[in-house]
């Protein structure tokens, strides 16, 4: 009905992929922006260890806000894949691909090139789940 208030939505009924419960700061449901912020901090801890780094923006399925990942230039997309499949339940099957807009798919073998060698500094990538 038009003009009626939106129903209360509990975390168990949302369709959005939850970030691992270890990242939750409390027992109450946290917003997506908080989850993305926590995921960004975790990514920086795991993927950045030197001063030669860059920022990549990843558009993830089921998450409206792009994920900003600070990553060493010597790391690879394979490292990013491992991070995503470990920390985002909807990507744990590892069945996803990286796409460089507008529509250039990054080949799986190219994921082993360093971020610097692959010329992905300050890149914006789409992570698309594969329906196999």
C-alpha positions as CSV (number, residue, x, y, z in Angstrom):
1,X,0.0,0.0,0.0
2,X,1.4,3.4,-0.9
3,X,2.4,5.6,2.0
4,X,2.7,2.7,4.5
5,X,6.0,2.5,6.5
6,X,8.6,-0.1,5.5
7,X,8.5,-3.3,7.5
8,X,11.3,-4.0,10.0
9,X,13.9,-6.2,8.5
10,X,16.1,-8.5,10.6
11,X,19.5,-9.6,9.5
12,X,18.3,-13.2,9.0
13,X,15.8,-12.0,6.3
14,X,18.0,-9.7,4.3
15,X,19.3,-10.7,0.9
16,X,22.5,-8.9,1.2
17,X,25.6,-11.1,1.8
18,X,26.8,-10.7,5.3
19,X,30.4,-10.0,6.1
20,X,32.0,-12.7,8.4
21,X,30.6,-12.6,11.9
22,X,34.1,-12.2,13.2
23,X,34.1,-8.7,11.8
24,X,30.9,-7.7,13.5
25,X,31.4,-5.2,16.4
26,X,28.4,-6.1,18.4
27,X,25.4,-8.3,18.6
28,X,23.1,-5.9,16.8
29,X,22.9,-5.8,13.1
30,X,25.3,-3.3,11.5
31,X,24.8,-1.4,8.3
32,X,26.4,-2.3,5.0
33,X,28.6,0.8,5.1
34,X,30.0,-0.3,8.5
35,X,30.6,-3.8,7.1
36,X,32.3,-2.3,4.0
37,X,34.4,-0.1,6.3
38,X,35.5,-3.0,8.4
39,X,36.2,-5.1,5.3
40,X,38.4,-2.3,4.0
41,X,40.4,-2.1,7.2
42,X,40.9,-5.9,7.2
43,X,42.0,-5.8,3.5
44,X,44.6,-3.1,4.3
45,X,45.9,-5.2,7.2
46,X,46.2,-8.3,5.1
47,X,47.2,-6.9,1.7
48,X,49.4,-3.8,2.5
49,X,52.7,-4.2,4.2
50,X,54.9,-1.6,2.4
51,X,54.8,2.0,1.4
52,X,54.6,1.2,-2.3
53,X,50.9,0.6,-2.6
54,X,47.8,1.7,-4.5
55,X,44.1,1.8,-4.0
56,X,41.7,-0.5,-6.0
57,X,38.0,-0.1,-6.0
58,X,36.0,-3.3,-6.3
59,X,32.3,-3.4,-7.1
60,X,31.1,-6.6,-5.4
61,X,27.9,-8.5,-6.0
62,X,25.2,-7.8,-3.3
63,X,27.1,-4.8,-1.9
64,X,26.1,-1.4,-3.2
65,X,29.1,0.5,-2.0
66,X,32.4,-0.1,-3.8
67,X,35.1,-1.7,-1.7
68,X,38.3,0.4,-1.5
69,X,41.3,-2.0,-1.1
70,X,44.7,-0.6,-0.3
71,X,47.2,-3.1,-1.7
72,X,50.9,-3.4,-2.3
73,X,52.1,-3.1,-5.9
74,X,53.9,-6.5,-5.5
75,X,50.6,-8.3,-4.6
76,X,48.5,-10.0,-7.2
77,X,44.8,-10.4,-8.1
78,X,45.2,-13.9,-6.9
79,X,45.9,-12.4,-3.4
80,X,42.7,-10.3,-3.8
81,X,40.7,-13.4,-4.9
82,X,41.9,-15.3,-1.8
83,X,41.0,-12.4,0.5
84,X,37.5,-12.1,-1.0
85,X,36.8,-15.8,-0.9
86,X,38.0,-16.0,2.7
87,X,36.0,-12.9,4.0
88,X,32.8,-12.7,1.9
89,X,30.6,-15.7,2.3
90,X,28.8,-15.3,-1.0
91,X,32.2,-15.5,-2.8
92,X,33.6,-18.5,-0.8
93,X,32.9,-20.9,-3.8
94,X,35.7,-19.0,-5.6
95,X,33.4,-18.9,-8.7
96,X,33.8,-15.3,-9.7
97,X,35.8,-13.2,-12.2
98,X,37.3,-9.8,-12.3
99,X,36.2,-7.4,-15.1
100,X,37.8,-4.2,-16.0
101,X,35.1,-1.8,-17.1
102,X,33.5,-1.5,-19.6
103,X,33.7,-5.2,-20.3
104,X,37.3,-6.6,-20.3
105,X,37.5,-9.9,-18.5
106,X,40.8,-10.5,-16.7
107,X,42.0,-14.0,-17.5
108,X,42.6,-16.4,-14.6
109,X,46.3,-16.8,-15.6
110,X,46.7,-13.0,-15.6
111,X,45.7,-12.9,-11.9
112,X,49.2,-14.0,-11.1
113,X,50.8,-10.8,-12.4
114,X,51.7,-8.2,-9.8
115,X,49.3,-5.2,-9.5
116,X,52.1,-3.0,-10.9
117,X,52.9,-5.3,-13.8
118,X,49.3,-5.7,-14.7
119,X,48.9,-1.9,-14.7
120,X,46.1,-2.1,-12.2
121,X,47.2,0.9,-10.0
122,X,44.2,2.9,-9.0
123,X,42.0,0.5,-10.9
124,X,38.2,0.0,-10.6
125,X,37.2,-3.6,-11.1
126,X,33.9,-5.4,-11.1
127,X,33.7,-8.7,-9.3
128,X,31.1,-10.8,-11.0
129,X,29.8,-14.1,-9.6
130,X,29.7,-16.9,-12.1
131,X,26.5,-19.0,-12.4
132,X,27.9,-22.4,-13.2
